[in-house]
Amino acid sequence: MITATQAPEKYLEIFDQFGSRTASHPHWLQSLRQDAFARFSETGFPTTHDEDWRFTNVAAVASTPFELAASATVSREQLEPFGASQFACCLVFVNGLFSGELSTLRPLPKGVTVGSLAAQIKNDPATLEPHLGRYLNIPRDVFAALNTSLMGDGVYVHVPRGVVVEIPIYVLYVTVPGATPTMNHPRNLIVAEENSQVTVVEDYVSMGEGITFSNAATELVAGDNANVSHYMIVREGDQAYNFSTLRIQQGRHANVATHSLLLSGALVRNNVHPVLAGEGSECLINGLFMANGRQHMDNYMLVEHASPHCDSRQFYNGILNGQSHGVFHGRIIVHKDAQKTDAKQTNRNLLLSDDAQIDTKPQLEIYADDVKCTHGATIGQFDDNALFYLRSRGLAEAAARHVLLLAFANECLDRMNSPQLRDHLEKLVVAGMPEAATFAGPRLGEGAERNWEEVG
């Protein structure tokens, strides 16, 4: 077992092996990888002394001797339970590698490119150079640096100017654990040119038991007047570590909505970083996380208002049961030139047991003098009056709790515009609720009164 301080030395061997397999890649891409690995080696893994990781200890990831995941064989029948086959355009990646046999690509509008990033690097790398690696904050995010240094495959989506893609592009990432701890680093690039429209879904799942680490990074570029929706679903195994970073670059009057649904995983870190670079752009950052047992789910939101007349809305709800730990760190930065900014941030959390824990930190940094910004967070348990009302109408206590939980979750689901995706995600939420709905802990009336508590 290696220690956290020895981890970069172990990764040097992996990086050298990976570099020998990608020696034919363009010079600019190799330089990008080398610079990223140099940053990772210089910084090492973060600790709880780093403010961005104050509430999340990554020692378990740093001390595990991961190897790059090997290819694995998966059948269509094994994928059926995940529900992705209902989508007409579905790309499947197994252990980070694209599987054409398992994917379904319905004909898309003329000019739209949807496929494997590795294939695009091999066949037409010049199309990637203007965007790939140009937006992630590698100096700040060591896991983005690690992803960039070892990126091999992922989804590439390019929507030309003025084109509307009406069906969702569903991307299923399947992790198949090995005999020893394995890792993969999916890298995604989504480019929606001006006046275009597209919806992309990333769904991360596990098959079987074993220690795995999925470290994904997505760069999303929304051109002027583009309309883009992005969905992130994480439902990995009890021994899976899942870290993801979504970096969004928005042009003038671009409208981007990002939705996150975190359902399972030993340690989940969800980074969302929109930059409203064009005047008049809008961004919705919406999410729901549900943790059970000893799961740890960390949501880090960094929203940058860089131009005037931009609006952003953050809504994140957490449902925590057992001895789980949730984190919401929401940071809004309004730069000097971003006058007439309108930004709102809300985090609401339900604790279903006395051992569940939430750390929430809403944060504003405002360097402009004509803005409207608000933030707040609430922590609470079931409302006794609502439970009594439902039980007086004939519902059993477990059913009443289930109704209240679903109503709480629907606050996030109702913000999703795609009926097909909303129905799909609602089924996943309902399937993940029985344990929480049947929780038989102390009633709120027993002991000190508990209600929604403003903490920010």
Secondary structure, DSSP 4 states (H G I P E B T S, - for coil): ---GGGHHHHHHHHHHHHHHHTTTS-HHHHHHHHHHHHHHHHH-S--TTSGGGTT---HHHHTS--EEPPP----HHHHGGG-GGGSSEEEEEETTEEEEEEEEE---STT-EEEEHHHHHHH-GGGTTTTTTSSS-TTT-HHHHHHHHH----EEEEE-TT-B--S-EEEEEEE---SS-EEE--EEEEEE-TT-EEEEEEEEEE-SSS-EEEEEEEEEEE-TT-EEEEEEEEE--TTEEEEEEEEEEE-TT-EEEEEEEEEE-SEEEEEEEEEE-STT-EEEEEEEEEE-TT-EEEEEEEEEE-SSS-EEEEEEEEEE-TT-EEEEEEEEEE-TT-TTEEEEEEEEEEE-STT-EEEEEEEEEE--SSEEEEEEEEEE---HHHHHHHHHTT--HHHHHHHHHHHHHHHHHTT---HHHHHHHHHHHHHT-HHHHT-----TTSSS----EE--
